[in-house]
Amino acid sequence: MLILAETLHRIDPFAIRIWGDFGIRWYGLSYVAGFFVSWLIVRALAKRGRSQLPVARAADFIVTIAVGLVAGGRLGYCLIYNRPLLVDFSADFPFWGVFAMHRGGMASHGGIVGLILACMWFARRNRVSALHLLDLTTIGGTIGVFFGRIANFVNGELVGRACSDKLPWAMKFPQDITEWASSSKWSADHLRTLEPVMQLEPFNRMPGQWTALVDQAVANPNPDTGQKIHDLLSRVVDATQSSDPTGNAIAAQLTPLIASRHPSQIYQALMEGLALCIILLLIWRVPRKPGVIAAWFLLGYGIFRIAGEQFRVPDYDVNKLEQLTNITRGQWLSSIMVLAGIALLWLWARRDVPKIGGWGKAGRDQTPPPPARPSD
């Protein structure tokens, strides 16, 4: 259930919960929506003669970039932000941490790399300009980013930095309490403040029992105690997502204990998604040389990501370079994107090739006809 008219974030990440932690999540639906909109855009451009891609190949193209985007995003997350997943093997499905996508974890920079490789592969198979295919992904891509950032907000992940309670749109995320028990951010003092919460239904801890458990974890750290604490904290987060009297009581106790934060996911949705989409639409109103729109995407996304990172908590551990420069890993990667976008824009705009695309009236006559499909 969506409960938005409150400071405390209480949105259920499941659109439809079938049982336990299995169901249809808003995060997954955001990807489906993004790919569907991308297909509509590519198909419309192809039908209007604004693309080299035949209409019949539009769906195949979207499936290809979907595979590249998801694979690249997940591998990028594991390599850049959470390397322990690469050696996380277990007897439980899906057996390897890399495949445990239901736990979350995607990297947009890795997704972009995967998308580029997918476009190159599809272009070679279908004798279409790879740069033009990259251009085709940009508009739908920004809409996908918009949906994805909204899904990040729904999940209560990639949260913003702490801010004043007086900020009218500040949010409090109950997921913060799970960070208090993480190995890198362990805070017994914060955990002890949850004593009144743990005495409520459905936890029913006796007075002092929760504090004793935290003290035990401090005096004698062991995986079993840590897991028990983590499981209880996860139950608290889940309970806040209910609008029944129990959920409301837990939320009322929890709200004063959690810091207010910038809803950075919304900031990024508006910048990296909506604003960038509008900019690219304005640029591509008339035909452009292949690759020019993709270069503008790299440039624009990088700039907006650097700006958005100012309000977002850095991802996981911060290395020495980030500590010295006060520049996050996402900002370093985005700076590379900006430089690449500038260089590629200069290079691709100077090429002696026909202009392609454009959704305005001037686009139709300047788009080369689609090539014949190669024989298998």
N, C-alpha and C positions, 0 to 999 in steps of 0.2 A: 504493500500500500504506500502511496506517495503522501508524505506529510511535509509540506514545504513552508507553511506559515509559522515556523519556529526557528529559533537560533540553533538548536541541536539538530544535526543531520540524522534523520530517521527514515531513510528511504531503503526499502527492501531491494537488494540487488537482483532478485528474481522477478521476472515478469510473470512467470508461471512456475511455482514450486511443485514438483511432482512428489518427491519424498526426500527427506533429509537434505543433503547438499546437491541433489540432482534435480535439474529442471532447466527451464529456458531463462537465461539471464539477459538483462538489458545490454550488457557488454557484447554478447554474441549478436543480439539483434542490431546493434549499432554497425557491426561489420556487414551484416546482410543488407541493411538499408544503404550503406555507402556503396556497396558493389551494385545494388539494384539501380541506384541513381546514376552511377557511372555507366552502366549498360544503356540506360535511357538516353544519356547524353551522346555516347559513341554512336548508338543506333540512329539517333536523330541527325547527327552530322553526316553519317554515311548515306542516309536516305535523301538528304538534301544536296548530295554531291559535294560536300565540303571536306571529304576525307578520301585518302587512298584505300582505306579499308572497306572491303565489300560488306554490305549489310549482313549477309549470311554468316560472316566471320566475327561479328561483333560479340556474340555470346561466348565463342571460343576464346576470344581475346580477353574478356573479363575474367573467365575462369582461370586463364593462365596467369594473369597479374594477381589474382586473388591468392593463388598458391605461392607465388613469389613474395608477395607482401607479407602473408602470414608466416611463411618459413623464415624470411629475412628478419621480420620483427621479433620472432621468438628467439632465433639464434643470436641476434644482436643484443637482446636483453640478457641472455645467458653469458655472452662474451664480455659485454661492457659493464653490466651492473650486478650480475649474480652468478659468478663463475662456479661456485659450489654445486650448482644444478648440473653441471657437466659430468660430475662424478657421483651424482645422487641416484643410486640404484637400490631398488627394493623388490620384495616379492609381491607387493600390491600393485594393482593396475593403476597407472599405465607403465609401471616398472622403471621408468627413467624420468628423472626430474625435468628434463627438457620437454618431454611430452605432457607434463602435468599443467596444461594451459588453463584448466579450470581454476587453478589457484591464482591466476593472474600473472602478468609479466610480459609486456611487449615493449620494444624500443622503436620509436618512430624512425630514427636514423637507420637502423638495421632494415626496417621495412622498406625504406626508400631504396637502399642498395638491392634488396631482393626484387623490388619492382623494376629497377633498371635492368637487371639481369634477365628477368622474365620478358621484358620488351625486346631485348636483343635477341633472345632465343626465338620469340614469335616472329620477329621481323625476318630473321634468316629463313625460317620455315615457309613464310608466306610472301617473300620478296616485296616487302613493304619497308619504307624508311623507318628505321628504329627511332630516329629523332622525332618523326611525326607521331609515332605511337606514344612516345613519352609525353608529347604535347597533349594527346587525347586523354591521358590519365590525370592531368593536372586539375581540371575543373571538378570532376567527380572526386578526385583525391582530397581537395579542400573540404568538400561537403562531408566526405568520410571522416576527415580529421575533426570536423565540427561534431558529428555524431559520437565519435570516439571519446572526445574530451567530455561531452555531456555524460557518457557512460562512466568515465573515470570519476566524475562527481557523484553519480548514483552509487558507485561502489565505495565511495569514501576513500579513494586512493589518490596518490600523487597530490597530497594536500598542500595547502599554502603555508606560508610562514605565519608565525604568530603576529597578531595585530591588536589594536585597541578594541575593547568591548564597545566603544562608542561608534565604531564604523557601522553604518546602518545595515550593510549587507554581509557583515562578518558571520562566519559559521563556526560551530563547534562539532568536531567529528568524534563520535564515540570510539572509533577505531584507534584513536590516540592511546587508549589504555593498554592495547596489546603491545605498543612500542615500549611501554614502561617495563615490560618483562622481557624484552629482547636482549640478547647477549651483549649487544653494543651500547644499548641505552638503558640498562637496568637501573631502576630507581625505586628502592624499597620505600622511601618516604612517600612517593606518589602512590604506590600500591597500597600502603596502609590507609590512605584516605578513603579507600573503597570499602572500608569496614561496614558503614551503614548500608551500602548497596547490597553487600553479600548477606545481610540479615533479612532481606526482602524475599518474597516469593519470586521465582521458584527455587532460589538457592538455599534458603533456610539455614544459614550458618548461625551457630550459637554465638552470642557476644564474645568477641576476642578470638574466635576460631580462625577467622581469615588472617588476622594480624599474626597469630601464632604460626600459620602456614608460611607467611612471608618471612618471618624471623627464622624459621627453620631453613628456608631456602638460602638466606643470607649466611647462617652459621654453618650449614652443611650442604653446599650446592651439589645437586645430583639431577640427572635427566628426568627421573620420575616426578620429583617435586616440581621442577620447572614445567613439565608437560601438564601436570595437574593445574598449575596456576594459569597456564596459557589456555587450557580448555575452559576454565571458569570465566576467564576474560572474554573469550569468544562467545560464550553463552550470554554474557551481559550485553555485548554488542548486538547479538541476534534479538535479544529481548526488547531492546530499545526500538526495534523496527515494527513492533506491534502497537496498534492504537488502543488496545484494551486497557482496563484499569491497571493491570500489572505492568504493562509496558510504560504507561504514563507515570506510574510511581517510580519506576527505575530511572526514567528519563529526568524526572524532577530532582532526584538525588544526585544524578550524574552531572547534570549541566553545570553547577557551580564549580566542579572539580576540574573541568577541561578548559584549556586555553582557547580563546577566539582566534580564528585564522582567516586569512584571505581565501575566498573561493577561487583559487588560482586556476582550477580546471575550467571555470566559466570564462575567466579572462582569456585563457588560451583558446577556448572554443570560438570566442568572438574575434580574436586576432588571427590565429593560425588557420581558422576555418572560414568564418563569415567574411571578415575584412579582406583576406587574401583572395577568396573566391571572387569578390566584387572587383578587385584590382585586375585579376587575370581576365575576367570577362570584358572589362573595358579595353585592355590591351589587345585581346583577340577578337574584337568586334570586326576588324579587317584582317585579311589574310596576312600571315607572317611566315617567314622562312622556317623550315623544320628545326626544332630545337629551341627556338627563341622563347616560346611560352614555358618550356621546361626550365630554361635558364632563369626566367623571371620567377618561377616557382621556387627554385633553390634559393635565390636571392631574398625573396619575400618571406619564405618560411624561416630562413635563418635569422633574419632581422626580428621577426615577431617572436621567435622562440627565445632569442637572447633577452628580449624585453620581458617576456612572460616568466623567465627563470628568476627574475628579480623578486617575484612574489611566491615562488614555489620552494618547498623544502628540497634540498639536494638529495639525489638518489643514493641511498645506502652510504657506504663508507666514503669519506672524503680524503683524497690522497694529499701528499705534501705540496704538490704544485697548486692544487686548488686552495689549500690553506694559505699559501704565500700570496697568491694573486687574487683571492676572493672571487675567482671565476669558476663556476660549476662545470662539471663534465659536459652537461648538455650545452652550455654556452661555448665551450671549446669546440665541440663538434659542429655547432651551428655557425661558428666563425669560419670554419673550413667550408661549410656550405655557402656562405656569403661570398667568400673569395672565389670559390669554384663557379658560382652563379655569375659573378662579374666577368670572369675570364671567358666562360663559355658563351655568355651573351655577346661579348665582343667578337669572339671567333665565329659563332654560328650566324650572326647577323651579317657578316661580311662574305659569306659563301655565295658563289654564283649559282644559285639554285632557284627554282620557281617557288613562289609563296603558296602556302596551303592553308585551308581552313577559313576561319572567320565566320561568326554566326550572323553578321550583318548582311545587307543586300550586296555589298561589294565582294562577298566571298565566293559566289557561285562560279563566276567565269574564270577565276584565277586558280582553281584547284585542278591539278592534273588528274586524268581519269584513273580509276583503280586499275592496277595491273591484273593480268590474267592469273588465276590461281594455278600454282605449279602442280604438275601431275605427281602423284605419289609413286 
